Amino acid sequence: MNRIVQGDNLEALRKMATGSVALIYIDPPFNTGRRQTRLRMKTVRDETGDRVGFGGHRYRTELVKDEFSDLAAGEAGSAKPTGYADQFDDFLGFLRPRLLEAHRVLAPTGSLFFHIDYREVHYCKVMLDEIFGRDCFQNEIVWAYDYGARATKRWPAKHDNILWYTRDPKHYTFNLGESDRIPYMAPGLVGAEKAARGKTPTDVWWHTIVPTNGKEKTGYATQKPLGILERIVRVHSNPGDLVLDFFAGSGTTGEAAAKNGRAFCMVDQSAEAIAVMEKRLQMKAEKI
């Protein structure tokens, strides 16, 4: 049964049955020290505007009132949602009990995908090695993208890290044939037939971020691309399996699961996230 749960994810995890989840994907706060907010913009034709568009016409940019902000504000009793402070005094201390529960609820052939960035990935990997066992670490997937500001005093950081752990070191769900295929970087070297078919991905996934003006965009600050989640869901679970995301945010994991015949359980404490997911997944949340 599909579920959206609003509440403390540790409490929600403790209520779940041992070995009941086939696949867990989580994208926890990255402990960046910055406040994460959701801003949406539109462009309006204005010959005195601040940017130039198609045909040389000028446009001005305006902040757009986000429909989800009103929903979340009403739920939270606040006049204006302000996002969340992505900063923890003890980041690993916050994560550890939740990951211990994640290990418990995983099915014998289940997988955990832990999405983090370069600031914390090395600390988190050591902790996950302790919880799951080093032999249950399967891959570090690098999600590479090319968007955003360019640093001038160091190489621009344009990737995230996704750590893949399994409940069992040798027996786990991995349906490589269900993966999407990607183009060869040098198609002329492999021949026309192979080039037309493409290849399965490696541990470096080149995929754009969610386009600012794309249909997929919900306006949620840390929304991840549906293509990334669909690849994980198709390869690492089977139809009918339960997929869990207990830092669910905009609910991309739930949409990927639903589109591919899996059940989902999405957990988040934020009224803002819940409002986005209810609209996106067309169902009401339950509170704990």
Backbone hydrogen bonds in HBPLUS format (Angstrom, degrees):
<---DONOR---> <-ACCEPTOR-->    atom                        ^
c    i                          cat <-CA-CA->   ^        H-A-AA   ^      H-
h    n   atom  resd res      DA  || num        DHA   H-A  angle D-A-AA Bond
n    s   type  num  typ     dist DA aas  dist angle  dist       angle   num
A0003-ARG N   A0264-PHE O   2.97 MM 261  6.36 149.1  2.07 142.8 152.7     1
A0266-MET N   A0003-ARG O   2.90 MM 263  6.21 164.5  1.93 149.4 152.6     2
A0286-GLU N   A0004-ILE O   2.87 MM 282  6.30 158.3  1.92 158.3 161.5     3
A0005-VAL N   A0266-MET O   2.69 MM 261  6.04 166.5  1.71 167.4 172.1     4
A0268-ASP N   A0005-VAL O   3.04 MM 263  6.51 156.1  2.10 165.8 173.5     5
A0006-GLN N   A0286-GLU O   2.77 MM 280  6.06 166.5  1.79 160.2 164.6     6
A0288-ILE N   A0006-GLN O   3.05 MM 282  6.39 151.2  2.14 165.1 163.3     7
A0007-GLY N   A0268-ASP O   3.12 MM 261  6.05 149.3  2.22 115.2 124.6     8
A0012-ALA N   A0008-ASP O   3.06 MM   4  6.40 159.5  2.10 151.7 158.1     9
A0013-LEU N   A0009-ASN O   2.89 MM   4  6.00 158.7  1.94 143.9 149.2    10
A0014-ARG N   A0010-LEU O   3.07 MM   4  6.28 155.9  2.13 146.1 152.1    11
A0015-LYS N   A0012-ALA O   3.15 MM   3  5.33 145.1  2.28 101.4 111.6    12
A0016-MET N   A0013-LEU O   3.02 MM   3  5.29 161.5  2.05 110.5 116.6    13
A0019-GLY N   A0104-ARG O   3.12 MM  85  6.41 152.9  2.20 130.4 138.2    14
A0020-SER N   A0105-VAL O   2.85 MM  85  5.57 104.1  2.44 126.4 141.1    15
A0021-VAL N   A0105-VAL O   2.96 MM  84  5.88 160.9  2.00 163.2 161.5    16
A0107-ALA N   A0021-VAL O   2.72 MM  86  5.38 153.1  1.79 155.1 148.3    17
A0022-ALA N   A0242-LEU O   3.05 MM 220  5.57 140.6  2.21 141.7 153.5    18
A0111-SER N   A0022-ALA O   3.29 MM  89  6.75 144.8  2.42 138.6 144.5    19
A0244-LEU N   A0023-LEU O   2.87 MM 221  6.29 163.2  1.90 159.9 165.4    20
A0024-ILE N   A0111-SER O   2.92 MM  87  6.28 158.7  1.96 157.8 164.6    21
A0113-PHE N   A0024-ILE O   2.73 MM  89  6.11 151.3  1.81 151.4 161.5    22
A0025-TYR N   A0244-LEU O   3.05 MM 219  6.49 156.2  2.11 163.8 171.3    23
A0026-ILE N   A0113-PHE O   2.92 MM  87  6.36 158.3  1.97 170.4 177.7    24
A0115-HIS N   A0026-ILE O   2.90 MM  89  6.08 170.3  1.91 166.4 168.7    25
A0033-GLY N   A0086-ASP O   2.71 MM  53  5.34 160.5  1.74 162.1 155.0    26
A0086-ASP N   A0034-ARG O   2.95 MM  52  5.53 158.3  2.00 145.7 148.8    27
A0036-GLN N   A0084-TYR O   2.84 MM  48  5.41 160.4  1.88 165.5 160.6    28
A0084-TYR N   A0036-GLN O   3.03 MM  48  5.41 142.3  2.17 138.7 149.3    29
A0064-VAL N   A0040-ARG O   2.75 MM  24  5.38 166.5  1.77 144.4 145.0    30
A0042-LYS N   A0062-GLU O   2.91 MM  20  5.45 148.0  2.01 150.0 160.4    31
A0062-GLU N   A0042-LYS O   2.90 MM  20  5.45 155.9  1.96 157.5 164.2    32
A0044-VAL N   A0060-ARG O   2.88 MM  16  5.38 158.2  1.93 154.3 161.7    33
A0060-ARG N   A0044-VAL O   2.88 MM  16  5.38 159.9  1.92 152.7 156.3    34
A0046-ASP N   A0058-ARG O   3.01 MM  12  5.62 167.1  2.02 128.9 132.2    35
A0049-GLY N   A0046-ASP O   2.78 MM   3  4.99 157.7  1.83 122.3 123.2    36
A0051-ARG N   A0059-TYR O   3.02 MM   8  5.38 151.8  2.11 162.0 164.2    37
A0059-TYR N   A0051-ARG O   2.76 MM   8  5.38 159.4  1.80 157.8 161.9    38
A0053-GLY N   A0057-HIS O   2.69 MM   4  5.41 174.3  1.70 172.7 174.5    39
A0056-GLY N   A0053-GLY O   3.11 MM   3  5.61 143.4  2.25 140.9 138.5    40
A0069-SER N   A0066-ASP O   2.94 MM   3  5.27 135.6  2.15 105.3 117.8    41
A0072-ALA N   A0068-PHE O   2.85 MM   4  6.08 167.6  1.86 155.5 158.6    42
A0073-ALA N   A0069-SER O   2.77 MM   4  5.84 156.6  1.83 146.6 154.1    43
A0074-GLY N   A0070-ASP O   2.99 MM   4  6.10 162.3  2.02 147.1 151.2    44
A0075-GLU N   A0071-LEU O   3.11 MM   4  6.35 152.0  2.19 142.5 150.3    45
A0076-ALA N   A0072-ALA O   2.84 MM   4  6.04 156.8  1.89 151.6 158.1    46
A0077-GLY N   A0073-ALA O   2.77 MM   4  5.66 124.7  2.07 143.0 156.3    47
A0078-SER N   A0073-ALA O   3.05 MM   5  4.90 143.6  2.19 136.4 141.6    48
A0094-PHE N   A0090-ASP O   2.98 MM   4  6.25 141.3  2.13 146.5 157.1    49
A0094-PHE N   A0091-PHE O   3.17 MM   3  5.14 125.5  2.49  93.5 107.1    50
A0095-LEU N   A0091-PHE O   3.04 MM   4  6.35 154.6  2.10 147.6 154.4    51
A0096-ARG N   A0092-LEU O   2.86 MM   4  5.82 164.5  1.88 155.2 158.2    52
A0098-ARG N   A0095-LEU O   3.03 MM   3  5.41 121.7  2.38 111.7 126.7    53
A0099-LEU N   A0095-LEU O   2.95 MM   4  6.16 150.8  2.04 157.0 166.2    54
A0099-LEU N   A0096-ARG O   3.11 MM   3  5.15 119.4  2.50  98.1 113.1    55
A0100-LEU N   A0096-ARG O   2.90 MM   4  6.12 149.6  1.99 156.2 165.2    56
A0101-GLU N   A0097-PRO O   3.18 MM   4  6.35 153.8  2.26 136.7 142.7    57
A0102-ALA N   A0098-ARG O   2.92 MM   4  6.16 146.9  2.03 136.2 146.3    58
A0103-HIS N   A0099-LEU O   2.96 MM   4  6.13 154.2  2.03 142.9 148.2    59
A0104-ARG N   A0100-LEU O   3.17 MM   4  6.45 148.8  2.27 138.4 146.7    60
A0105-VAL N   A0101-GLU O   2.98 MM   4  6.28 157.7  2.03 156.2 160.6    61
A0110-GLY N   A0107-ALA O   2.86 MM   3  4.78 163.2  1.89 117.2 117.9    62
A0173-THR N   A0109-THR O   3.15 MM  64  5.83 152.5  2.23 153.9 145.9    63
A0167-ARG N   A0110-GLY O   3.00 MM  57  5.61 158.8  2.05 151.7 151.2    64
A0112-LEU N   A0165-TYR O   2.76 MM  53  5.19 165.1  1.78 155.3 158.8    65
A0165-TYR N   A0112-LEU O   2.96 MM  53  5.19 165.0  1.98 153.4 158.3    66
A0114-PHE N   A0163-LEU O   2.89 MM  49  5.01 165.2  1.91 145.2 149.8    67
A0163-LEU N   A0114-PHE O   2.82 MM  49  5.01 158.2  1.87 146.0 142.8    68
A0116-ILE N   A0161-ASN O   2.80 MM  45  5.36 171.7  1.80 167.4 170.3    69
A0161-ASN N   A0116-ILE O   2.81 MM  45  5.36 165.3  1.83 159.0 161.2    70
A0120-GLU N   A0117-ASP O   3.33 MM   3  6.16 141.6  2.48 121.1 127.2    71
A0121-VAL N   A0117-ASP O   3.11 MM   4  5.85 139.2  2.28 156.1 167.6    72
A0124-CYS N   A0120-GLU O   2.98 MM   4  6.14 168.0  1.99 164.3 168.3    73
A0125-LYS N   A0121-VAL O   2.90 MM   4  6.00 150.8  1.99 146.1 153.7    74
A0126-VAL N   A0122-HIS O   3.32 MM   4  6.50 159.7  2.36 141.4 145.3    75
A0127-MET N   A0123-TYR O   3.23 MM   4  6.55 159.9  2.27 147.2 152.5    76
A0128-LEU N   A0124-CYS O   2.88 MM   4  6.12 160.9  1.91 152.3 157.7    77
A0129-ASP N   A0125-LYS O   2.81 MM   4  6.00 152.7  1.89 150.7 158.2    78
A0130-GLU N   A0126-VAL O   3.15 MM   4  6.43 147.3  2.26 141.3 149.3    79
A0130-GLU N   A0127-MET O   3.11 MM   3  5.15 120.3  2.48  94.4 108.9    80
A0131-ILE N   A0127-MET O   3.05 MM   4  6.38 151.7  2.13 147.0 154.8    81
A0132-PHE N   A0128-LEU O   2.80 MM   4  5.75 171.0  1.81 156.4 159.0    82
A0133-GLY N   A0129-ASP O   2.79 MM   4  4.70 133.1  2.00 117.1 131.1    83
A0136-CYS N   A0133-GLY O   2.93 MM   3  5.42 157.6  1.98 114.5 122.0    84
A0137-PHE N   A0134-ARG O   3.22 MM   3  5.47 165.0  2.25 107.7 111.7    85
A0166-THR N   A0136-CYS O   2.92 MM  30  5.21 152.9  1.99 141.3 149.9    86
A0138-GLN N   A0164-TRP O   2.89 MM  26  5.61 172.3  1.90 159.7 161.5    87
A0164-TRP N   A0139-ASN O   2.89 MM  25  5.24 170.6  1.90 166.8 164.6    88
A0141-ILE N   A0162-ILE O   2.78 MM  21  4.94 167.0  1.80 155.8 151.2    89
A0162-ILE N   A0141-ILE O   2.78 MM  21  4.94 155.4  1.84 152.7 157.5    90
A0142-VAL N   A0203-ASP O   2.83 MM  61  6.24 163.6  1.86 160.4 162.7    91
A0205-TRP N   A0142-VAL O   2.74 MM  63  6.03 158.6  1.78 153.9 161.5    92
A0143-TRP N   A0160-ASP O   2.98 MM  17  5.20 153.8  2.05 139.9 146.8    93
A0160-ASP N   A0143-TRP O   2.91 MM  17  5.20 150.2  2.00 141.5 150.4    94
A0144-ALA N   A0205-TRP O   2.83 MM  61  5.93 150.6  1.92 137.2 147.2    95
A0207-HIS N   A0144-ALA O   3.11 MM  63  6.41 161.4  2.14 168.6 173.6    96
A0145-TYR N   A0158-LYS O   3.07 MM  13  5.58 167.3  2.09 145.4 148.0    97
A0175-ASN N   A0235-VAL O   2.69 MM  60  4.52 170.0  1.70 140.5 142.9    98
A0178-GLU N   A0175-ASN O   2.93 MM   3  5.61 162.4  1.96 121.9 127.7    99
A0179-SER N   A0176-LEU O   3.04 MM   3  5.48 165.9  2.06 115.9 120.3   100
A0182-ILE N   A0199-LYS O   2.69 MM  17  5.31 164.0  1.72 155.8 157.4   101
A0199-LYS N   A0182-ILE O   2.80 MM  17  5.31 162.6  1.83 151.0 155.4   102
A0189-LEU N   A0186-ALA O   2.99 MM   3  5.78 164.2  2.02 127.0 131.5   103
A0190-VAL N   A0187-PRO O   3.28 MM   3  5.59 158.3  2.33 109.0 114.9   104
A0195-ALA N   A0191-GLY O   3.01 MM   4  6.06 158.9  2.06 150.8 157.6   105
A0196-ALA N   A0192-ALA O   2.90 MM   4  6.02 153.2  1.97 146.7 152.8   106
A0197-ARG N   A0193-GLU O   3.12 MM   4  6.36 148.1  2.23 143.1 151.8   107
A0198-GLY N   A0194-LYS O   2.86 MM   4  6.00 147.0  1.97 153.0 161.6   108
A0214-GLY N   A0211-PRO O   3.15 MM   3  4.92 166.5  2.17 103.5 107.4   109
A0217-LYS N   A0214-GLY O   3.22 MM   3  5.58 148.7  2.32 107.8 115.7   110
A0223-GLN N   A0220-TYR O   3.29 MM   3  5.47 164.8  2.31 120.5 118.0   111
A0230-GLU N   A0226-LEU O   2.82 MM   4  6.02 159.2  1.86 159.5 166.0   112
A0231-ARG N   A0227-GLY O   3.18 MM   4  6.25 157.1  2.23 141.1 146.3   113
A0232-ILE N   A0228-ILE O   3.26 MM   4  6.56 161.3  2.30 145.6 150.0   114
A0233-VAL N   A0229-LEU O   2.91 MM   4  6.08 168.0  1.92 155.2 158.6   115
A0234-ARG N   A0230-GLU O   2.93 MM   4  5.98 171.1  1.94 153.6 156.1   116
A0235-VAL N   A0231-ARG O   3.17 MM   4  6.18 163.9  2.20 148.0 152.3   117
A0236-HIS N   A0232-ILE O   2.96 MM   4  5.75 156.7  2.02 148.6 155.3   118
A0241-ASP N   A0238-ASN O   2.99 MM   3  5.61 161.6  2.02 144.9 146.8   119
A0240-GLY N   A0261-GLY O   2.81 MM  21  6.03 155.0  1.87 141.7 149.8   120
A0263-ALA N   A0241-ASP O   2.83 MM  22  5.99 155.4  1.89 157.4 163.6   121
A0243-VAL N   A0263-ALA O   2.85 MM  20  6.07 154.3  1.92 137.7 144.9   122
A0265-CYS N   A0243-VAL O   2.90 MM  22  6.34 142.1  2.04 160.1 165.1   123
A0245-ASP N   A0265-CYS O   3.11 MM  20  6.51 158.3  2.16 164.3 165.8   124
A0267-VAL N   A0245-ASP O   2.95 MM  22  6.30 162.8  1.98 157.6 157.8   125
A0248-ALA N   A0267-VAL O   3.06 MM  19  5.55 173.6  2.07 149.4 149.1   126
A0251-GLY N   A0248-ALA O   2.92 MM   3  5.25 164.6  1.94 140.4 137.9   127
A0254-GLY N   A0251-GLY O   3.10 MM   3  5.22 117.9  2.50  99.4 114.0   128
A0255-GLU N   A0251-GLY O   3.10 MM   4  6.47 156.8  2.16 154.2 160.5   129
A0256-ALA N   A0252-THR O   2.93 MM   4  6.18 163.0  1.96 155.0 159.5   130
A0257-ALA N   A0253-THR O   2.94 MM   4  6.14 156.7  1.99 147.7 154.1   131
A0258-ALA N   A0254-GLY O   2.92 MM   4  6.09 169.9  1.93 152.2 154.9   132
A0259-LYS N   A0255-GLU O   2.94 MM   4  6.05 162.7  1.97 152.2 156.6   133
A0260-ASN N   A0257-ALA O   3.11 MM   3  5.33 139.9  2.27 102.6 114.0   134
A0262-ARG N   A0257-ALA O   2.87 MM   5  4.76 165.9  1.89 145.7 141.6   135
A0261-GLY N   A0258-ALA O   3.38 MM   3  5.37 163.6  2.41 111.2 108.4   136
A0274-ILE N   A0270-SER O   3.02 MM   4  6.27 162.3  2.05 149.5 154.7   137
A0275-ALA N   A0271-ALA O   2.98 MM   4  6.13 156.5  2.04 143.8 149.4   138
A0276-VAL N   A0272-GLU O   3.18 MM   4  6.48 156.5  2.24 146.3 152.0   139
A0277-MET N   A0273-ALA O   2.92 MM   4  6.21 165.1  1.94 156.2 160.1   140
A0278-GLU N   A0274-ILE O   2.85 MM   4  6.01 162.7  1.88 155.5 159.9   141
A0279-LYS N   A0275-ALA O   3.31 MM   4  6.43 159.4  2.36 141.7 146.3   142
A0280-ARG N   A0276-VAL O   2.91 MM   4  6.08 162.9  1.94 150.9 156.6   143
A0281-LEU N   A0277-MET O   2.75 MM   4  5.63 170.2  1.76 155.3 157.8   144
A0282-GLN N   A0278-GLU O   2.96 MM   4  5.40 115.3  2.39 126.0 137.3   145
A0283-MET N   A0278-GLU O   3.30 MM   5  5.16 144.3  2.44 127.0 136.8   146
